[in-house]
Amino acid sequence: MSTLRVTHTHGDHVTVTAACGTEILRYVYRPDRDAFESRKPYAHPVRTLAGRTVTGYRPQDHRWHKGLQMTASHLSGQNFWGGNSYVHGEGYRPLPERIGSMRHDGFPELAAEDDRLTLTEHLTWIENGGAEWAREERGLTLHSVDEEAGAWALDWSIRLTNTRGEPLVFGSPTTAGREMAGYTGLQWRGARDFTGGTVFAPGTEADAAALMGTQGPWLAFTTEHDEVDAHSTLVFAHAPENLDEKRAIHPSHWFVRAEPIPSVAFSWAFFEEFELPPGESFAYRYRVVVADGAWDRDRVGAHLDGLAW
């Protein structure tokens, strides 16, 4: 019998509570109130086992940043990221007619057993005029809850199929002309006390600024929280096939900032656009480890090595 307690408030959200009593994940799929923020599901709050909140929600600087969410900042002229749209030569502009949305169509699978939550969700990506452009099968698997290590893991997968009659073109602000702003794809917005935190990756001493736009199997983000004498660590990891040039539809790069806002995105179109032809699909898998304490490079590497894909 599972030691996770899963509660489904139908039409609204799914929550997961660990055996220690902490609600560690809330996945919200009800339609957002504001279309300009791009209506789509998101995970918030996300917490460590000790109860530290590690996601931000509708911060005053970017109201459309909501915890952990799947996005596409530039998609065939539409914005599934939310908020102002980047236009080359004009900067960021409020263009509500470009804001797309993602419709929740159901959970064909939602099960908790053996300390795992397995959730499969069907969604439809809809452009601003109402045309259905893509069908998504999303997978969330919460697993490896380890109270001794003070950590748990969330695997997030996407399989997206183009249902439009012409190619879907994926890009980012960088492909549109803004240097080193290639955000798109699965994005985490950190809680405010992650601002100025420490970012590191394997095999390099580079900080967040130097890691922007690079490639690698994982990166980690640590911080010391406000109000309490405690640290948290987030680890963002690619499934091996994401970085395999023969298997991935397009190479992935890190979008990462510690200041002025804490954010990480698994960018699938940082430097170059790519096209998804009609009827075809692409797939990516990601992992996020949520941990108490300030982990170092060795501890992150050892923990990831112990988690099978």
C-alpha positions as CSV (number, residue, x, y, z in Angstrom):
1,M,0.0,0.0,0.0
2,S,1.3,3.4,-0.9
3,T,2.5,5.8,1.8
4,L,1.7,8.7,-0.4
5,R,-1.8,10.3,0.0
6,V,-3.2,11.5,-3.2
7,T,-6.3,13.7,-3.3
8,H,-8.1,14.6,-6.5
9,T,-10.4,17.7,-6.4
10,H,-12.1,17.0,-9.6
11,G,-12.0,19.8,-12.1
12,D,-9.3,21.6,-10.2
13,H,-6.2,19.9,-8.9
14,V,-4.4,16.8,-7.7
15,T,-2.3,16.9,-4.5
16,V,0.3,14.5,-3.1
17,T,1.1,14.3,0.6
18,A,4.1,12.4,1.8
19,A,4.1,10.0,4.8
20,C,5.7,12.8,6.9
21,G,2.6,14.9,6.5
22,T,3.9,17.4,4.0
23,E,2.0,18.3,0.9
24,I,4.9,18.1,-1.6
25,L,3.1,18.6,-4.9
26,R,-0.1,20.3,-6.1
27,Y,-0.9,19.9,-9.8
28,V,-3.5,22.4,-10.9
29,Y,-5.3,21.8,-14.2
30,R,-8.3,24.1,-13.9
31,P,-8.4,27.0,-16.5
32,D,-6.5,30.1,-15.3
33,R,-8.6,33.2,-14.8
34,D,-6.5,35.4,-17.0
35,A,-6.1,34.4,-20.7
36,F,-3.2,36.9,-21.1
37,E,-1.2,34.6,-18.8
38,S,-1.7,31.7,-21.2
39,R,-4.1,29.3,-19.6
40,K,-2.4,25.9,-18.9
41,P,-1.8,23.4,-16.1
42,Y,1.0,23.9,-13.6
43,A,2.6,22.5,-10.5
44,H,2.5,24.8,-7.5
45,P,3.2,24.7,-4.6
46,V,6.1,22.3,-4.9
47,R,7.7,21.6,-1.5
48,T,10.6,19.7,0.1
49,L,9.8,17.0,2.6
50,A,10.6,19.5,5.4
51,G,7.9,21.8,3.9
52,R,10.0,24.5,2.2
53,T,8.2,25.9,-0.8
54,V,10.5,25.9,-3.9
55,T,8.1,27.3,-6.6
56,G,6.9,30.8,-7.2
57,Y,3.4,31.7,-8.3
58,R,2.4,34.9,-10.2
59,P,5.3,37.0,-9.0
60,Q,4.9,40.7,-9.5
61,D,7.6,40.8,-12.1
62,H,6.1,38.1,-14.3
63,R,2.5,37.2,-13.4
64,W,2.4,34.4,-16.0
65,H,5.2,32.5,-14.2
66,K,3.4,29.7,-12.3
67,G,5.5,27.1,-10.5
68,L,6.6,24.4,-12.9
69,Q,4.8,24.4,-16.2
70,M,5.1,23.3,-19.8
71,T,5.4,26.2,-22.2
72,A,6.3,27.4,-25.7
73,S,7.3,31.0,-25.9
74,H,7.3,31.2,-29.7
75,L,5.1,28.7,-31.7
76,S,4.2,29.7,-35.3
77,G,3.5,33.3,-34.2
78,Q,1.6,32.3,-31.0
79,N,2.8,32.6,-27.4
80,F,2.0,29.7,-25.1
81,W,4.4,31.1,-22.4
82,G,2.1,33.9,-21.4
83,G,2.5,37.7,-20.9
84,N,4.2,40.1,-23.3
85,S,5.5,38.8,-26.6
86,Y,9.0,39.5,-27.9
87,V,9.1,41.1,-31.3
88,H,12.4,41.8,-33.0
89,G,13.1,45.5,-33.3
90,E,10.2,46.4,-31.0
91,G,11.0,44.6,-27.8
92,Y,8.3,43.1,-25.5
93,R,4.8,44.1,-26.4
94,P,1.4,43.1,-24.9
95,L,-0.2,41.2,-27.8
96,P,-3.2,39.4,-26.4
97,E,-4.2,38.1,-29.8
98,R,-1.1,35.9,-29.8
99,I,-1.7,34.2,-26.5
100,G,-2.5,30.5,-26.9
101,S,-3.8,28.1,-24.3
102,M,-3.7,24.4,-23.3
103,R,-7.0,22.6,-22.6
104,H,-7.1,19.7,-20.1
105,D,-9.0,16.8,-21.7
106,G,-8.7,14.2,-19.0
107,F,-6.6,11.8,-17.0
108,P,-6.5,8.4,-18.6
109,E,-4.3,7.3,-15.8
110,L,-4.1,8.5,-12.2
111,A,-2.8,5.9,-9.8
112,A,-0.7,5.8,-6.6
113,E,1.0,2.6,-5.4
114,D,4.3,1.5,-4.0
115,D,5.3,5.1,-3.1
116,R,4.7,6.3,-6.7
117,L,2.2,8.6,-8.3
118,T,1.6,7.9,-12.0
119,L,-0.4,10.5,-13.8
120,T,-1.1,10.6,-17.5
121,E,-2.9,13.7,-18.9
122,H,-4.3,14.5,-22.3
123,L,-4.3,18.1,-23.4
124,T,-5.0,20.1,-26.5
125,W,-2.9,23.2,-27.5
126,I,-5.2,25.9,-28.9
127,E,-4.2,29.0,-30.7
128,N,-5.8,32.3,-29.8
129,G,-8.5,32.1,-32.5
130,G,-9.7,28.7,-31.2
131,A,-8.0,26.4,-33.7
132,E,-6.6,23.2,-32.2
133,W,-3.0,23.0,-33.2
134,A,-1.6,20.1,-31.2
135,R,-2.5,17.1,-29.0
136,E,-0.3,16.4,-26.0
137,E,0.1,13.3,-23.9
138,R,1.8,14.4,-20.6
139,G,3.2,12.1,-18.0
140,L,4.0,13.0,-14.3
141,T,5.6,10.3,-12.1
142,L,6.4,11.2,-8.5
143,H,8.8,8.7,-7.0
144,S,11.9,8.0,-4.9
145,V,10.6,9.7,-1.7
146,D,13.5,9.3,0.6
147,E,13.1,10.8,4.1
148,E,16.6,9.9,5.1
149,A,18.1,11.7,2.1
150,G,15.4,14.4,2.4
151,A,14.6,14.2,-1.3
152,W,12.0,13.1,-3.8
153,A,11.8,13.1,-7.6
154,L,9.3,14.1,-10.3
155,D,9.6,12.9,-13.8
156,W,7.8,15.0,-16.4
157,S,7.3,13.8,-20.0
158,I,5.7,15.3,-23.1
159,R,4.7,13.7,-26.3
160,L,3.3,16.4,-28.7
161,T,1.6,15.7,-32.0
162,N,0.9,18.3,-34.6
163,T,-2.8,18.2,-35.5
164,R,-2.6,21.4,-37.7
165,G,-2.6,21.2,-41.5
166,E,0.9,22.8,-41.7
167,P,4.2,22.6,-39.8
168,L,4.4,23.9,-36.2
169,V,7.5,26.1,-35.9
170,F,9.1,26.2,-32.4
171,G,11.4,29.1,-31.5
172,S,12.3,31.4,-28.6
173,P,13.1,35.1,-28.0
174,T,16.7,34.3,-29.1
175,T,15.6,32.8,-32.4
176,A,13.5,36.0,-32.8
177,G,16.5,38.2,-32.3
178,R,17.1,38.7,-28.5
179,E,20.5,37.5,-27.5
180,M,20.7,34.8,-24.8
181,A,17.0,34.7,-24.0
182,G,16.2,31.3,-25.4
183,Y,13.5,30.4,-22.9
184,T,10.8,27.9,-23.9
185,G,9.8,24.3,-22.9
186,L,9.4,23.0,-19.4
187,Q,10.0,26.0,-17.0
188,W,10.5,26.3,-13.3
189,R,10.1,29.7,-11.5
190,G,11.7,29.6,-8.2
191,A,10.3,31.0,-4.9
192,R,11.6,34.5,-4.2
193,D,14.3,33.3,-1.8
194,F,16.0,31.4,-4.6
195,T,17.1,34.8,-6.0
196,G,20.8,35.0,-6.0
197,G,21.2,31.3,-5.2
198,T,24.0,29.0,-6.3
199,V,23.8,27.2,-9.7
200,F,26.2,24.5,-10.7
201,A,26.6,21.7,-13.2
202,P,28.8,18.6,-13.6
203,G,32.4,19.0,-14.9
204,T,32.6,22.8,-14.7
205,E,32.9,25.6,-12.2
206,A,30.6,27.8,-14.3
207,D,27.9,29.8,-12.5
208,A,24.4,30.6,-13.7
209,A,25.5,33.4,-16.1
210,A,28.1,31.1,-17.7
211,L,25.7,28.2,-17.9
212,M,23.1,30.1,-19.9
213,G,22.7,28.5,-23.3
214,T,24.9,25.5,-22.5
215,Q,24.2,21.8,-22.8
216,G,24.6,19.2,-20.1
217,P,22.9,16.2,-18.4
218,W,21.9,18.2,-15.3
219,L,22.2,21.4,-13.3
220,A,21.4,22.2,-9.7
221,F,20.1,25.3,-7.9
222,T,20.6,25.8,-4.2
223,T,19.5,28.5,-1.8
224,E,19.2,29.5,1.8
225,H,15.6,30.3,2.7
226,D,14.2,33.5,4.3
227,E,12.9,33.3,7.8
228,V,14.3,29.8,8.6
229,D,17.8,28.5,8.9
230,A,17.4,26.0,6.1
231,H,18.6,25.3,2.6
232,S,17.0,23.6,-0.4
233,T,18.3,22.1,-3.6
234,L,16.6,21.6,-6.9
235,V,18.2,19.4,-9.5
236,F,17.0,19.5,-13.2
237,A,18.0,16.5,-15.3
238,H,17.5,15.4,-18.9
239,A,16.6,11.8,-19.8
240,P,19.5,10.4,-21.8
241,E,17.7,10.5,-25.1
242,N,17.0,14.3,-24.8
243,L,20.7,15.0,-25.6
244,D,21.1,12.2,-28.1
245,E,21.4,13.9,-31.5
246,K,20.1,10.8,-33.3
247,R,17.0,10.5,-31.1
248,A,16.0,14.0,-30.0
249,I,14.0,16.1,-32.5
250,H,16.1,19.1,-31.6
251,P,19.1,19.7,-29.2
252,S,18.3,21.1,-25.8
253,H,20.1,23.9,-24.0
254,W,19.7,25.4,-20.5
255,F,17.9,28.6,-19.9
256,V,19.0,29.6,-16.4
257,R,19.0,32.7,-14.3
258,A,19.7,33.3,-10.6
259,E,19.2,37.0,-10.8
260,P,17.2,39.2,-11.1
261,I,14.7,36.3,-11.1
262,P,15.3,32.6,-10.3
263,S,14.3,30.4,-13.3
264,V,15.3,27.3,-15.2
265,A,13.9,26.0,-18.5
266,F,14.8,22.9,-20.5
267,S,14.9,24.9,-23.7
268,W,14.2,22.9,-26.9
269,A,14.7,25.9,-29.2
270,F,17.3,28.2,-27.6
271,F,19.4,29.2,-30.6
272,E,17.5,27.7,-33.6
273,E,13.9,27.1,-34.7
274,F,12.7,23.7,-35.5
275,E,9.6,22.4,-37.4
276,L,7.2,19.7,-36.5
277,P,5.4,18.5,-39.7
278,P,1.7,17.8,-39.7
279,G,0.8,14.5,-38.1
280,E,4.2,14.0,-36.6
281,S,5.2,14.0,-32.9
282,F,8.2,14.8,-30.6
283,A,8.9,13.6,-27.1
284,Y,11.1,14.7,-24.2
285,R,11.5,13.4,-20.7
286,Y,12.8,15.4,-17.7
287,R,13.5,14.9,-14.0
288,V,13.3,17.3,-11.1
289,V,14.8,16.3,-7.7
290,V,13.5,18.3,-4.8
291,A,15.8,18.1,-1.7
292,D,16.3,19.6,1.7
293,G,19.8,20.9,2.4
294,A,22.6,22.5,0.3
295,W,23.8,19.7,-1.8
296,D,27.1,19.8,-3.6
297,R,28.2,18.5,-7.0
298,D,29.2,15.1,-5.6
299,R,26.1,14.5,-3.7
300,V,23.9,15.5,-6.7
301,G,25.8,13.2,-9.0
302,A,25.6,10.2,-6.6
303,H,21.9,10.7,-6.0
304,L,21.1,10.9,-9.8
305,D,23.2,7.8,-10.4
306,G,21.0,5.9,-7.9
307,L,17.8,6.8,-9.8
308,A,17.0,4.7,-12.8
309,W,15.2,6.2,-15.8
